[in-house]
């Protein structure tokens, strides 16, 4: 009986340690997201008028999401129809991602693609575009139109719960498949997206050369 109690106590201790580690990581991720948000707002304040900053703050909370979201464990399909797991396609991360669907606002998708192309050129990073097309022909057309050599393109029906918002979004995929620093770009205010990328690159890709 004593042995059973010792085993139960040991399992309880292990459970508490694991739970504590998970909570610590969640707090750390939340703090990082808040720091990222605040740094973007500070950047906006140094470059914009007080009226513009006031407006940006009012709409910013709806753009940068701080949810603890995991990417689905789904196969990604490349233009050559080869299939890859997340780890095979994206490595260990962090990876800068643009996620969009053919059902999203067409102008919003074009804006998001144009912006990430600018970022890839400016900061010499290699973003990954994960789209959702219902047929491979449309997907291949998109790959051909948007630059096969500039990005890694994959197609998948479901990537994360953020998909339900029905808009293109940027995010970082972390080594544990956490979808981090989710950002929904606003084509009417491109400077906000610029602030987002500047701070993401500075924080997560510090070894990247900047022109």
N, CA, C and O of each residue as an XYZ file, in Angstrom:
844
protein
N       0.835     -1.208      0.000
C       0.000      0.000      0.000
C       0.873      1.263      0.000
O       0.585      2.236     -0.698
N       1.949      1.221      0.804
C       2.840      2.372      0.867
C       3.462      2.659     -0.499
O       3.654      3.812     -0.886
N       3.773      1.568     -1.226
C       4.370      1.725     -2.551
C       3.407      2.429     -3.505
O       3.812      3.262     -4.316
N       2.121      2.079     -3.394
C       1.097      2.700     -4.241
C       1.007      4.191     -3.951
O       0.916      5.010     -4.865
N       1.034      4.535     -2.652
C       0.989      5.951     -2.266
C       2.190      6.716     -2.822
O       2.052      7.842     -3.301
N       3.370      6.092     -2.755
C       4.576      6.745     -3.263
C       4.494      6.968     -4.772
O       4.890      8.018     -5.278
N       3.974      5.962     -5.482
C       3.817      6.091     -6.932
C       2.832      7.204     -7.262
O       3.074      8.022     -8.149
N       1.701      7.222     -6.523
C       0.683      8.256     -6.751
C       1.242      9.645     -6.473
O       0.987     10.595     -7.213
N       2.017      9.745     -5.378
C       2.615     11.038     -5.035
C       3.614     11.475     -6.101
O       3.681     12.650     -6.464
N       4.387     10.513     -6.596
C       5.351     10.832     -7.647
C       4.678     11.311     -8.916
O       5.126     12.271     -9.544
N       3.588     10.632     -9.295
C       2.840     11.038    -10.489
C       2.241     12.429    -10.313
O       2.205     13.227    -11.250
N       1.772     12.707     -9.094
C       1.193     14.029     -8.820
C       2.246     15.120     -8.960
O       1.977     16.191     -9.505
N       3.453     14.837     -8.460
C       4.543     15.812     -8.567
C       4.902     16.058    -10.028
O       5.087     17.200    -10.449
N       5.001     14.968    -10.802
C       5.314     15.098    -12.232
C       4.248     15.918    -12.941
O       4.555     16.780    -13.764
N       2.975     15.637    -12.607
C       1.863     16.378    -13.219
C       1.963     17.869    -12.907
O       1.768     18.711    -13.784
N       2.266     18.185    -11.653
C       2.377     19.588    -11.254
C       3.540     20.285    -11.961
O       3.427     21.440    -12.371
N       4.656     19.567    -12.098
C       5.813     20.154    -12.778
C       5.495     20.443    -14.241
O       5.793     21.523    -14.751
N       4.883     19.457    -14.913
C       4.532     19.630    -16.329
C       3.539     20.767    -16.500
O       3.678     21.596    -17.399
N       2.526     20.800    -15.619
C       1.523     21.869    -15.685
C       2.166     23.230    -15.490
O       1.832     24.191    -16.183
N       3.094     23.305    -14.537
C       3.778     24.572    -14.275
C       4.605     25.019    -15.479
O       4.623     26.202    -15.817
N       5.289     24.073    -16.125
C       6.082     24.407    -17.305
C       5.205     24.932    -18.434
O       5.574     25.879    -19.128
N       4.037     24.310    -18.612
C       3.101     24.759    -19.647
C       2.619     26.166    -19.351
O       2.557     27.012    -20.244
N       2.277     26.414    -18.084
C       1.803     27.746    -17.701
C       2.890     28.800    -17.883
O       2.624     29.910    -18.344
N       4.122     28.437    -17.514
C       5.236     29.374    -17.675
C       5.421     29.731    -19.140
O       5.639     30.894    -19.480
N       5.332     28.713    -20.021
C       5.493     28.979    -21.453
C       4.378     29.870    -21.969
O       4.626     30.782    -22.758
N       3.140     29.612    -21.527
C       2.019     30.433    -21.987
C       2.175     31.881    -21.538
O       1.895     32.811    -22.294
N       2.625     32.057    -20.301
C       2.850     33.420    -19.807
C       3.951     34.093    -20.615
O       3.842     35.266    -20.972
N       5.023     33.335    -20.901
C       6.128     33.883    -21.682
C       5.672     34.279    -23.080
O       6.034     35.347    -23.575
N       4.874     33.415    -23.720
C       4.362     33.720    -25.058
C       3.469     34.949    -25.034
O       3.538     35.794    -25.926
N       2.625     35.046    -24.003
C       1.724     36.199    -23.892
C       2.521     37.482    -23.702
O       2.201     38.515    -24.291
N       3.574     37.408    -22.866
C       4.410     38.591    -22.641
C       5.116     39.006    -23.929
O       5.235     40.195    -24.226
N       5.585     38.008    -24.697
C       6.240     38.314    -25.963
C       5.278     38.982    -26.926
O       5.646     39.932    -27.618
N       4.041     38.490    -26.977
C       3.039     39.081    -27.869
C       2.727     40.514    -27.463
O       2.577     41.391    -28.314
N       2.629     40.747    -26.150
C       2.349     42.101    -25.663
C       3.519     43.029    -25.986
O       3.317     44.167    -26.410
N       4.744     42.535    -25.783
C       5.927     43.339    -26.106
C       5.962     43.683    -27.589
O       6.303     44.802    -27.971
N       5.604     42.708    -28.419
C       5.573     42.948    -29.856
C       4.542     44.010    -30.201
O       4.815     44.920    -30.984
N       3.364     43.891    -29.618
C       2.308     44.885    -29.850
C       2.768     46.275    -29.431
O       2.606     47.245    -30.172
N       3.347     46.360    -28.230
C       3.777     47.662    -27.712
C       4.896     48.268    -28.559
O       4.933     49.480    -28.772
N       5.806     47.419    -29.039
C       6.908     47.943    -29.851
C       6.402     48.474    -31.179
O       6.932     49.456    -31.700
N       5.375     47.832    -31.734
C       4.793     48.318    -32.989
C       4.108     49.656    -32.764
O       4.218     50.561    -33.591
N       3.402     49.783    -31.647
C       2.733     51.054    -31.341
C       3.765     52.162    -31.137
O       3.568     53.286    -31.599
N       4.865     51.847    -30.446
C       5.915     52.853    -30.250
C       6.516     53.282    -31.591
O       6.797     54.458    -31.820
N       6.704     52.291    -32.469
C       7.250     52.596    -33.790
C       6.308     53.505    -34.559
O       6.741     54.436    -35.237
N       5.019     53.226    -34.446
C       4.030     54.078    -35.115
C       4.077     55.489    -34.550
O       3.966     56.466    -35.291
N       4.240     55.592    -33.240
C       4.270     56.900    -32.600
C       5.441     57.754    -33.028
O       5.349     58.981    -33.039
N       6.543     57.114    -33.381
C       7.731     57.871    -33.781
C       7.673     58.332    -35.230
O       8.490     59.149    -35.655
N       6.710     57.811    -35.993
C       6.682     58.125    -37.422
C       5.369     58.743    -37.899
O       5.282     59.200    -39.038
N       4.366     58.761    -37.054
C       3.051     59.218    -37.489
C       2.590     60.404    -36.655
O       3.148     60.693    -35.596
N       1.571     61.079    -37.146
C       0.985     62.185    -36.394
C       0.200     61.636    -35.213
O      -0.143     60.454    -35.191
N      -0.086     62.487    -34.231
C      -0.818     62.047    -33.044
C      -2.199     61.523    -33.411
O      -2.693     60.585    -32.786
N      -2.822     62.120    -34.416
C      -4.144     61.666    -34.840
C      -4.062     60.282    -35.457
O      -4.920     59.434    -35.214
N      -3.017     60.054    -36.264
C      -2.839     58.738    -36.880
C      -2.551     57.681    -35.820
O      -3.075     56.569    -35.885
N      -1.717     58.030    -34.846
C      -1.393     57.077    -33.783
C      -2.641     56.721    -32.983
O      -2.852     55.560    -32.634
N      -3.459     57.716    -32.697
C      -4.700     57.466    -31.968
C      -5.585     56.497    -32.733
O      -6.182     55.591    -32.153
N      -5.662     56.697    -34.038
C      -6.473     55.794    -34.855
C      -5.865     54.391    -34.877
O      -6.580     53.399    -34.739
N      -4.540     54.311    -35.051
C      -3.878     53.014    -35.106
C      -4.094     52.227    -33.821
O      -4.329     51.019    -33.859
N      -4.013     52.912    -32.684
C      -4.234     52.235    -31.410
C      -5.657     51.704    -31.314
O      -5.892     50.627    -30.766
N      -6.605     52.466    -31.850
C      -8.009     52.057    -31.755
C      -8.295     50.806    -32.570
O      -9.145     49.997    -32.199
N      -7.580     50.648    -33.685
C      -7.853     49.485    -34.532
C      -6.830     48.378    -34.340
O      -7.033     47.258    -34.808
N      -5.721     48.683    -33.650
C      -4.624     47.726    -33.562
C      -4.993     46.480    -32.770
O      -4.564     45.379    -33.114
N      -5.780     46.643    -31.719
C      -6.105     45.503    -30.863
C      -6.828     44.412    -31.628
O      -6.783     43.245    -31.238
N      -7.489     44.774    -32.703
C      -8.182     43.772    -33.495
C      -7.314     43.127    -34.547
O      -7.746     42.195    -35.226
N      -6.078     43.618    -34.693
C      -5.208     43.102    -35.735
C      -4.196     42.093    -35.217
O      -3.959     41.070    -35.858
N      -3.602     42.369    -34.070
C      -2.599     41.468    -33.515
C      -3.257     40.607    -32.452
O      -3.679     41.117    -31.414
N      -3.347     39.324    -32.697
C      -4.063     38.416    -31.810
C      -3.080     37.713    -30.889
O      -1.978     37.353    -31.302
N      -3.484     37.522    -29.642
C      -2.591     36.922    -28.649
C      -3.075     35.544    -28.198
O      -2.814     35.131    -27.068
N      -3.764     34.849    -29.063
C      -4.329     33.567    -28.678
C      -3.266     32.472    -28.740
O      -2.314     32.559    -29.515
N      -3.443     31.442    -27.914
C      -2.541     30.296    -27.908
C      -3.095     29.272    -28.885
O      -3.942     28.458    -28.517
N      -2.625     29.306    -30.125
C      -3.194     28.498    -31.194
C      -2.121     27.582    -31.759
O      -0.969     27.986    -31.917
N      -2.500     26.354    -32.061
C      -1.597     25.394    -32.675
C      -1.984     25.180    -34.138
O      -3.166     25.182    -34.482
N      -0.981     24.995    -34.994
C      -1.249     24.626    -36.376
C      -1.739     23.186    -36.409
O      -1.278     22.344    -35.638
N      -2.672     22.915    -37.301
C      -3.181     21.559    -37.440
C      -2.086     20.655    -38.012
O      -1.236     21.100    -38.784
N      -2.123     19.403    -37.627
C      -1.144     18.435    -38.116
C      -1.623     17.867    -39.450
O      -1.979     16.693    -39.551
N      -1.625     18.725    -40.469
C      -2.133     18.333    -41.782
C      -0.996     18.297    -42.792
O       0.038     18.936    -42.598
N      -1.193     17.545    -43.872
C      -0.192     17.479    -44.926
C      -0.277     18.709    -45.827
O      -1.363     19.122    -46.235
N       0.872     19.278    -46.124
C       0.950     20.402    -47.048
C       1.279     19.865    -48.435
O       2.111     18.969    -48.580
N       0.623     20.415    -49.452
C       0.825     19.957    -50.825
C       1.562     21.037    -51.611
O       1.140     22.193    -51.628
N       2.655     20.661    -52.258
C       3.422     21.592    -53.084
C       2.858     21.608    -54.505
O       1.980     20.814    -54.842
N       3.375     22.525    -55.337
C       2.871     22.659    -56.704
C       3.126     21.410    -57.536
O       2.390     21.140    -58.485
N       4.159     20.644    -57.192
C       4.430     19.395    -57.910
C       3.616     18.230    -57.357
O       3.823     17.078    -57.740
N       2.687     18.542    -56.451
C       1.756     17.594    -55.829
C       2.421     16.659    -54.826
O       1.813     15.683    -54.387
N       3.645     16.948    -54.469
C       4.258     16.189    -53.390
C       3.680     16.660    -52.063
O       3.333     17.830    -51.902
N       3.581     15.734    -51.117
C       2.988     16.046    -49.820
C       4.060     16.030    -48.731
O       4.974     15.205    -48.738
N       3.913     16.977    -47.793
C       4.896     17.130    -46.727
C       4.195     17.344    -45.390
O       3.121     17.943    -45.327
N       4.812     16.851    -44.334
C       4.349     17.215    -42.999
C       4.832     18.633    -42.700
O       5.666     19.175    -43.425
N       4.309     19.227    -41.635
C       4.763     20.567    -41.252
C       6.265     20.601    -41.012
O       6.954     21.520    -41.455
N       6.765     19.593    -40.307
C       8.196     19.562    -39.998
C       9.035     19.427    -41.262
O      10.073     20.076    -41.395
N       8.587     18.588    -42.187
C       9.326     18.399    -43.430
C       9.345     19.672    -44.273
O      10.363     20.019    -44.872
N       8.213     20.357    -44.310
C       8.085     21.532    -45.177
C       8.709     22.778    -44.568
O       9.313     23.584    -45.276
N       8.563     22.935    -43.261
C       8.904     24.208    -42.637
C      10.101     24.151    -41.704
O      10.601     25.197    -41.290
N      10.572     22.962    -41.362
C      11.703     22.875    -40.452
C      11.307     23.210    -39.021
O      10.150     23.054    -38.631
N      12.274     23.668    -38.250
C      12.052     23.888    -36.822
C      11.523     25.276    -36.479
O      10.998     25.478    -35.385
N      11.649     26.220    -37.379
C      11.111     27.546    -37.110
C      12.021     28.392    -36.228
O      13.082     27.927    -35.810
N      11.616     29.636    -35.940
C      10.341     30.211    -36.378
C      10.318     30.487    -37.881
O      11.342     30.798    -38.489
N       9.126     30.366    -38.462
C       8.941     30.576    -39.892
C       7.883     31.655    -40.087
O       6.813     31.602    -39.481
N       8.184     32.621    -40.926
C       7.232     33.681    -41.249
C       6.272     33.178    -42.318
O       6.693     32.721    -43.380
N       4.978     33.268    -42.025
C       3.971     32.660    -42.895
C       2.901     33.664    -43.285
O       2.479     34.494    -42.480
N       2.471     33.571    -44.535
C       1.239     34.218    -44.984
C       0.237     33.120    -45.274
O       0.502     32.210    -46.060
N      -0.897     33.212    -44.643
C      -1.974     32.243    -44.860
C      -3.157     32.962    -45.498
O      -3.593     34.003    -45.007
N      -3.674     32.408    -46.591
C      -4.861     32.989    -47.211
C      -5.656     31.906    -47.927
O      -5.161     30.803    -48.160
N      -6.883     32.237    -48.267
C      -7.771     31.326    -48.989
C      -8.243     31.993    -50.269
O      -8.326     33.219    -50.342
N      -8.548     31.199    -51.264
C      -9.108     31.740    -52.503
C     -10.457     32.408    -52.260
O     -10.930     33.170    -53.103
N     -11.081     32.131    -51.117
C     -12.374     32.726    -50.786
C     -12.236     34.077    -50.084
O     -13.227     34.784    -49.903
N     -11.030     34.434    -49.693
C     -10.814     35.736    -49.041
C     -10.986     36.870    -50.042
O     -10.951     36.663    -51.255
N     -11.171     38.070    -49.509
C     -11.240     39.284    -50.331
C     -10.035     39.340    -51.274
O      -8.889     39.305    -50.827
N     -10.303     39.426    -52.587
C      -9.231     39.370    -53.583
C      -8.228     40.508    -53.401
O      -7.019     40.290    -53.483
N      -8.724     41.717    -53.156
C      -7.824     42.858    -52.955
C      -6.965     42.676    -51.707
O      -5.800     43.070    -51.679
N      -7.562     42.067    -50.667
C      -6.820     41.828    -49.423
C      -5.694     40.827    -49.653
O      -4.596     40.983    -49.119
N      -5.974     39.797    -50.451
C      -4.958     38.791    -50.759
C      -3.816     39.409    -51.554
O      -2.645     39.167    -51.260
N      -4.159     40.208    -52.562
C      -3.132     40.866    -53.379
C      -2.262     41.776    -52.515
O      -1.040     41.793    -52.658
N      -2.899     42.532    -51.618
C      -2.145     43.410    -50.721
C      -1.209     42.595    -49.836
O      -0.037     42.941    -49.687
N      -1.720     41.517    -49.249
C      -0.910     40.689    -48.349
C       0.273     40.074    -49.087
O       1.378     40.012    -48.548
N       0.048     39.620    -50.312
C       1.123     39.040    -51.115
C       2.158     40.099    -51.501
O       3.362     39.847    -51.454
N       1.682     41.270    -51.877
C       2.604     42.345    -52.261
C       3.485     42.749    -51.082
O       4.687     42.966    -51.237
N       2.872     42.846    -49.903
C       3.624     43.259    -48.718
C       4.677     42.225    -48.332
O       5.804     42.577    -47.983
N       4.308     40.964    -48.395
C       5.279     39.950    -47.967
C       6.403     39.826    -48.995
O       7.522     39.446    -48.650
N       6.107     40.145    -50.261
C       7.163     40.179    -51.274
C       8.150     41.301    -50.973
O       9.360     41.128    -51.113
N       7.625     42.452    -50.559
C       8.487     43.576    -50.184
C       9.381     43.207    -49.002
O      10.567     43.534    -48.976
N       8.792     42.523    -48.032
C       9.543     42.146    -46.829
C      10.631     41.137    -47.161
O      11.746     41.229    -46.647
N      10.309     40.172    -48.020
C      11.297     39.168    -48.413
C      12.503     39.818    -49.069
O      13.644     39.421    -48.833
N      12.239     40.818    -49.892
C      13.322     41.520    -50.582
C      14.101     42.418    -49.622
O      15.332     42.439    -49.648
N      13.397     43.149    -48.787
C      14.047     44.119    -47.905
C      14.895     43.462    -46.835
O      16.016     43.900    -46.574
N      14.367     42.405    -46.206
C      15.046     41.806    -45.061
C      15.754     40.497    -45.391
O      16.373     39.885    -44.520
N      15.663     40.071    -46.642
C      16.325     38.841    -47.069
C      15.869     37.627    -46.255
O      16.678     36.778    -45.881
N      14.579     37.560    -45.990
C      13.998     36.394    -45.334
C      13.223     35.596    -46.380
O      12.902     36.110    -47.452
N      12.930     34.357    -46.066
C      12.181     33.502    -46.987
C      10.846     33.137    -46.358
O      10.761     32.155    -45.620
N       9.809     33.904    -46.636
C       8.492     33.588    -46.087
C       7.923     32.328    -46.741
O       8.360     31.910    -47.813
N       6.959     31.751    -46.080
C       6.231     30.605    -46.622
C       4.778     31.011    -46.813
O       4.155     31.563    -45.906
N       4.244     30.737    -47.992
C       2.846     31.037    -48.267
C       2.063     29.736    -48.221
O       2.358     28.789    -48.950
N       1.071     29.705    -47.362
C       0.217     28.523    -47.229
C      -1.193     28.928    -47.637
O      -1.892     29.621    -46.898
N      -1.592     28.492    -48.805
C      -2.875     28.900    -49.371
C      -3.915     27.797    -49.206
O      -3.617     26.677    -48.793
N      -5.132     28.159    -49.542
C      -6.217     27.172    -49.587
C      -6.960     27.342    -50.908
O      -7.775     28.252    -51.067
N      -6.666     26.453    -51.850
C      -7.378     26.394    -53.127
C      -8.096     25.061    -53.220
O      -7.591     24.036    -52.763
N      -9.272     25.086    -53.814
C     -10.078     23.870    -53.897
C      -9.581     22.909    -54.969
O      -9.920     21.726    -54.943
N      -8.783     23.404    -55.911
C      -8.244     22.520    -56.953
C      -6.794     22.887    -57.235
O      -6.387     24.035    -57.059
N      -6.024     21.903    -57.674
C      -4.594     22.094    -57.891
C      -4.307     23.039    -59.052
O      -3.279     23.717    -59.050
N      -5.191     23.096    -60.040
C      -4.962     23.982    -61.183
C      -4.899     25.444    -60.722
O      -4.005     26.190    -61.120
N      -5.854     25.839    -59.884
C      -5.869     27.215    -59.371
C      -4.640     27.482    -58.509
O      -4.058     28.566    -58.558
N      -4.257     26.489    -57.723
C      -3.075     26.638    -56.870
C      -1.819     26.832    -57.715
O      -1.004     27.708    -57.425
N      -1.661     26.018    -58.758
C      -0.486     26.142    -59.622
C      -0.453     27.495    -60.326
O       0.616     28.080    -60.500
N      -1.622     27.992    -60.729
C      -1.682     29.322    -61.343
C      -1.192     30.391    -60.365
O      -0.454     31.303    -60.740
N      -1.618     30.262    -59.106
C      -1.202     31.232    -58.085
C       0.305     31.185    -57.882
O       0.954     32.227    -57.784
N       0.856     29.993    -57.821
C       2.302     29.844    -57.647
C       3.047     30.490    -58.813
O       4.045     31.183    -58.617
N       2.552     30.255    -60.025
C       3.192     30.827    -61.213
C       3.089     32.352    -61.225
O       4.040     33.039    -61.599
N       1.942     32.875    -60.817
C       1.716     34.322    -60.866
C       2.486     35.083    -59.794
O       2.957     36.195    -60.036
N       2.615     34.484    -58.603
C       3.185     35.218    -57.480
C       4.670     34.965    -57.266
O       5.265     35.518    -56.341
N       5.276     34.133    -58.113
C       6.725     33.995    -58.021
C       7.195     32.727    -57.349
O       7.412     32.702    -56.138
N       7.351     31.681    -58.125
C       7.781     30.391    -57.595
C       9.147     30.482    -56.922
O       9.403     29.795    -55.933
N      10.020     31.328    -57.456
C      11.393     31.381    -56.951
C      11.549     32.240    -55.699
O      12.573     32.161    -55.020
N      10.552     33.053    -55.390
C      10.688     33.984    -54.259
C      10.181     33.401    -52.951
O      10.625     33.804    -51.875
N       9.256     32.455    -53.036
C       8.617     31.934    -51.833
C       8.540     30.413    -51.879
O       8.696     29.787    -52.927
N       8.296     29.851    -50.718
C       7.865     28.462    -50.638
C       6.342     28.475    -50.592
O       5.748     29.122    -49.730
N       5.717     27.765    -51.515
C       4.257     27.720    -51.606
C       3.750     26.331    -51.248
O       4.284     25.321    -51.708
N       2.707     26.296    -50.418
C       2.028     25.036    -50.121
C       0.530     25.287    -50.077
O       0.070     26.407    -49.855
N      -0.207     24.223    -50.293
C      -1.666     24.314    -50.255
C      -2.198     23.331    -49.212
O      -1.750     22.188    -49.133
N      -3.150     23.792    -48.423
C      -3.771     22.919    -47.430
C      -5.146     23.482    -47.095
O      -5.340     24.697    -47.069
N      -6.088     22.596    -46.841
C      -7.459     23.049    -46.578
C      -7.563     23.768    -45.240
O      -8.191     24.823    -45.146
N      -6.948     23.199    -44.205
C      -7.031     23.790    -42.875
C      -5.633     23.916    -42.294
O      -4.877     22.946    -42.245
N      -5.300     25.122    -41.855
C      -3.987     25.354    -41.261
C      -4.085     25.609    -39.762
O      -3.348     25.005    -38.984
N      -4.992     26.501    -39.346
C      -5.187     26.783    -37.925
C      -6.588     27.335    -37.704
O      -7.319     27.607    -38.656
N      -6.950     27.494    -36.442
C      -8.275     28.033    -36.112
C      -8.442     29.485    -36.552
O      -9.568     29.971    -36.660
N      -7.346     30.173    -36.805
C      -7.443     31.560    -37.268
C      -8.111     31.621    -38.641
O      -8.673     32.650    -39.016
N      -8.050     30.522    -39.385
C      -8.689     30.470    -40.707
C     -10.155     30.888    -40.646
O     -10.693     31.443    -41.604
N     -10.791     30.614    -39.511
C     -12.230     30.892    -39.395
C     -12.552     32.375    -39.485
O     -13.707     32.742    -39.702
N     -11.566     33.221    -39.325
C     -11.816     34.659    -39.435
C     -12.073     35.086    -40.872
O     -12.593     36.175    -41.115
N     -11.713     34.236    -41.823
C     -12.041     34.498    -43.214
C     -11.254     35.618    -43.865
O     -11.748     36.266    -44.788
N     -10.035     35.854    -43.400
C      -9.187     36.919    -43.952
C      -7.749     36.409    -44.061
O      -7.368     35.476    -43.353
N      -6.950     37.012    -44.941
C      -5.526     36.664    -44.969
C      -4.866     37.099    -43.660
O      -5.269     38.094    -43.058
N      -3.860     36.357    -43.227
C      -3.137     36.761    -42.019
C      -1.684     36.306    -42.090
O      -1.340     35.327    -42.752
N      -0.854     37.051    -41.387
C       0.543     36.683    -41.209
C       0.698     36.053    -39.828
O      -0.074     36.337    -38.912
N       1.701     35.201    -39.694
C       1.994     34.632    -38.376
C       3.399     34.057    -38.385
O       4.052     33.964    -39.425
N       3.839     33.678    -37.210
C       5.080     32.930    -37.062
C       4.722     31.528    -36.612
O       3.952     31.356    -35.667
N       5.268     30.529    -37.274
C       5.095     29.157    -36.815
C       6.321     28.789    -36.001
O       7.440     28.772    -36.514
N       6.098     28.493    -34.719
C       7.191     28.207    -33.804
C       7.522     26.709    -33.818
O       6.753     25.920    -34.367
N       8.652     26.303    -33.223
C       9.059     24.895    -33.253
C       8.027     23.925    -32.683
O       7.972     22.772    -33.109
N       7.205     24.369    -31.725
C       6.196     23.484    -31.136
C       4.862     23.559    -31.879
O       3.839     23.112    -31.362
N       4.868     24.129    -33.101
C       3.682     24.287    -33.958
C       2.718     25.342    -33.428
O       1.576     25.409    -33.884
N       3.149     26.166    -32.478
C       2.326     27.287    -32.038
C       2.278     28.339    -33.137
O       3.303     28.705    -33.712
N       1.075     28.817    -33.416
C       0.887     29.902    -34.378
C       0.978     31.197    -33.586
O       0.051     31.556    -32.859
N       2.087     31.888    -33.727
C       2.430     32.999    -32.844
C       2.395     34.323    -33.600
O       2.602     34.368    -34.812
N       2.128     35.407    -32.858
C       2.161     36.767    -33.421
C       1.284     36.887    -34.655
O       1.716     37.394    -35.690
N       0.061     36.421    -34.539
C      -0.881     36.492    -35.663
C      -1.241     37.950    -35.946
O      -1.533     38.723    -35.033
N      -1.215     38.303    -37.214
C      -1.489     39.686    -37.602
C      -2.349     39.710    -38.857
O      -2.014     39.081    -39.862
N      -3.460     40.440    -38.794
C      -4.363     40.579    -39.932
C      -4.084     41.928    -40.586
O      -4.391     42.964    -39.996
N      -3.513     41.944    -41.786
C      -3.148     43.215    -42.413
C      -4.367     44.008    -42.862
O      -5.392     43.447    -43.248
N      -4.226     45.316    -42.802
C      -5.287     46.230    -43.230
C      -4.778     46.984    -44.453
O      -3.870     47.808    -44.342
N      -5.357     46.707    -45.614
C      -4.861     47.325    -46.846
C      -5.067     48.834    -46.873
O      -4.415     49.531    -47.651
N      -5.963     49.348    -46.034
C      -6.187     50.789    -45.979
C      -5.115     51.509    -45.166
O      -4.956     52.726    -45.269
N      -4.376     50.737    -44.351
C      -3.332     51.327    -43.502
C      -2.065     50.479    -43.608
O      -1.704     49.786    -42.657
N      -1.395     50.529    -44.745
C      -0.220     49.679    -44.961
C       0.913     49.933    -43.981
O       1.742     49.052    -43.753
N       0.961     51.145    -43.388
C       2.059     51.439    -42.466
C       2.008     50.552    -41.230
O       3.047     50.263    -40.636
N       0.817     50.117    -40.836
C       0.717     49.223    -39.677
C       1.406     47.900    -39.988
O       2.121     47.347    -39.153
N       1.181     47.405    -41.196
C       1.829     46.161    -41.609
C       3.345     46.333    -41.653
O       4.087     45.424    -41.282
N       3.801     47.495    -42.105
C       5.245     47.764    -42.116
C       5.818     47.711    -40.704
O       6.879     47.125    -40.486
N       5.120     48.324    -39.738
C       5.577     48.303    -38.345
C       5.622     46.865    -37.821
O       6.556     46.478    -37.119
N       4.610     46.090    -38.170
C       4.551     44.690    -37.731
C       5.784     43.930    -38.220
O       6.478     43.293    -37.427
N       6.053     43.996    -39.517
C       7.169     43.247    -40.078
C       8.512     43.716    -39.529
O       9.383     42.898    -39.234
N       8.681     45.022    -39.393
C       9.940     45.542    -38.863
C      10.235     44.961    -37.487
O      11.369     44.586    -37.190
N       9.216     44.892    -36.661
C       9.416     44.408    -35.294
C       9.518     42.890    -35.224
O      10.264     42.361    -34.400
N       8.784     42.183    -36.070
C       8.893     40.728    -36.108
C      10.290     40.312    -36.566
O      10.913     39.436    -35.967
N      10.771     40.942    -37.622
C      12.106     40.611    -38.125
C      13.166     40.926    -37.073
O      14.080     40.132    -36.850
N      13.042     42.080    -36.431
C      14.006     42.487    -35.406
C      14.019     41.504    -34.234
O      15.078     41.188    -33.690
N      12.838     41.028    -33.854
C      12.731     40.180    -32.665
C      13.066     38.716    -32.950
O      13.698     38.056    -32.126
N      12.648     38.203    -34.110
C      12.765     36.767    -34.364
C      13.796     36.402    -35.426
O      14.182     35.238    -35.534
N      14.243     37.373    -36.207
C      15.223     37.096    -37.249
C      16.376     38.089    -37.133
O      16.754     38.742    -38.105
N      16.913     38.185    -35.950
C      17.915     39.220    -35.648
C      19.204     39.036    -36.424
O      19.979     39.981    -36.576
N      19.443     37.815    -36.923
C      20.668     37.578    -37.689
C      20.495     37.881    -39.164
O      21.415     37.714    -39.965
N      19.267     38.340    -39.515
C      18.992     38.641    -40.916
C      19.585     39.991    -41.282
O      19.448     40.961    -40.538
N      20.231     40.048    -42.409
C      20.792     41.318    -42.873
C      19.686     42.202    -43.386
O      18.762     41.731    -44.049
N      19.775     43.468    -43.088
C      18.786     44.444    -43.517
C      19.454     45.466    -44.411
O      20.472     46.050    -44.040
N      18.890     45.687    -45.589
C      19.444     46.702    -46.491
C      19.315     48.070    -45.853
O      19.722     49.068    -46.446
